[in-house]
Structures are given as C-alpha cells and as structure tokens.
Amino acid sequence: MAAFLFGWTRLLVIRPALLGGIALIFAAYAAAFVPLGDRGVRVAAATAIAVLALANSRSTRWGAAVQNVSTVSKVVALAGLAVAVFLVGDGRAGAFAEPIILRPPSALRLREFPLPGDVGWRCTGWVDRGAHDERVG
C-alpha cells in the first residue's frame, strides 16, 4: 500500500513540483538576459515546460535533439568560463599565488563551525535518476 501511494504521489505531486521548480530557475536566469517581470518569469517557465513537452511527445528524435543542444550549450558555457578565468585572471592571486598557511581554530572555536551534514542541501540533478534503480531489481 505504501509503495502504491508513493507511486501516485510521485506522479501527481513530486515530479510536477520538481519540473516546475527547475523551469522557474531556468526562467529566473533567463530574466537576467531578457527583462521579465514576475509574471514574465512564470510565463517563460510555463512556456519552457510546454515546449519541452511538445518536443518529447512529437518524437524521441526531437526530445534527443533538445537534450543534445542543451547539453552542448552547458559544456560550451563551462569551457568558456574556464578559458575566461585563465585569460582574464591575475596570476598573482588565486590558485597560482603563494600558498596560504592555515592555522586550525582552537577546540572551543571548532563548535562554532557547522558540519557539512548540517547544511541539509542536496541537488537531485536528473529528474529521473532513480528510475534506473527501480528497473534493476
């Protein structure tokens, strides 16, 4: 019964909320390049979801083409950012500078720093990354 309820909850609540969140983040970043208000960000997010749904329901080739274009654009943007860091960066600072000598804080001050697990943040990455785990078993 629990697995049945989880499946329907995932279908009707979890997955649509996750896709909506990803679309809103995409639209908020797009608003940095194109002036959009709050309503425009929501319209852009809904349009992105509709365009991707149409491409994926048209054919798997269209869906794969959209995925390939988005992946290539991400890789090109990251590579361009890495190249820009070396071209524009200052060699006397950052990773090429003299090493910084760190002194560990005292035991009393160590309690002031949160542990990495205390943050409670995680990134799911692919929406369906757990789907292949379900098919294995």
N, C-alpha and C positions, 0 to 999 in steps of 0.2 A: 504494500500500500504506500509506503514512504517513497519508494522509487517511482511509482506511478505519479504521485503528487509532485515529486521533484521534476519529473519529465515535463509535466504540464506547466509547472511554474517556470521552468527554464524556457519553454516555448513561448509562453504568453507574457512573462514579466522580465526575466533576467536578460535574455538575448536582445529583445527590443530596447530595453533600457541601456544596455551596453552599446548597441549600434547608434542609438540616439546620442549618447554621450560622446562617442568618437566623432560623429557628424558635427556636433556642436563645437568640439575642439577644432576640427578642421575649418569650420566657418569662422570661428574667432580668429584663427591665424590668417585666414583669407581676408578678414576685415582689416588687417594691418596693411594690406596692399591695395584694397579697394574700399573706399569709405562706405561702411554699412552701419546702420543704427542697430539697436537691439532687435527690432523686428526684422531687419535685413539679415542679421546673423541667423535668426530662426528660419527664415525663408531659404537662405543658402544651404542650411543643414538639411532641411526637408527636400530641397532640390537635389542635393548630393545623394541622399538616400534613394530618391525616385530614379535618378539617372543610373545609379548602380544596380537597382532592382531591374530596371528595363534592360540594361546590358546583359545581366546574368540570366534573365528569363528569355531573352532573344536567342542566345545560343552560348554554348560553352566557349566557343572561339572568341566571342565578344567579351565575355567575362574574363577570359585569359588575357586578352589584349589590354583590357583596363588594368588588370593586375600587373602585367608586364610593364606598361607605361608608368604606373605609379611606383613600382619597384625601381625601375631605371632612373626615374627622376629623384628618388630618395638617395640612391647611390651616387648620382652625379652631384647632388647638392652637398652630401657629406664629403665627397672627394674634393669638391671645390672649396669647401670650408677648410679642409686640411691643408690644401695648397695655399689658400689665402693666409693662413696662420704663418706659414713659413715665409711667404713673400712680404707680408706687412709687419710681421712680428719683429721684436727687438731681440737680438741675440744675447744681449747682456742681462736679460731678465728671463724668467720662466724656467723651462727645463734645461736651458743651456747656461744658466747662471751658476755661480758658485753654490755648492750645497749648503743648505741651512742646517744648523745644528739644533736639534730639538732636545729640550730637557723635559723629561716626564714630570707631570704635576705630582704634588705630594699625595699621599694616601687620603688625606682629608678632602682635598680638592677633587679627587677622582670621582667622588659620589655626585658631583655637580654635572658631569657629562652623561647624557643619555646613552644607553647601549643601542647598537644598530637595530635590535629587535623591538625596541620601544617605539620606534617610529610608526610601525603598523602600516606602511605604504607598500603597495605592490603594483606591478604593471602586468596586465594579462597578455599584452602583445596580440597575437592572433586571437580572433573571437572564438574559433572552434578548435583551439589547440588540444583540448581534452577529448575531442571526438575520436581521434585515432586511438586513444587509450581504451575507449569503450569497445571498439571493434576487435582489439587484440585478444581479450579474454574470453 
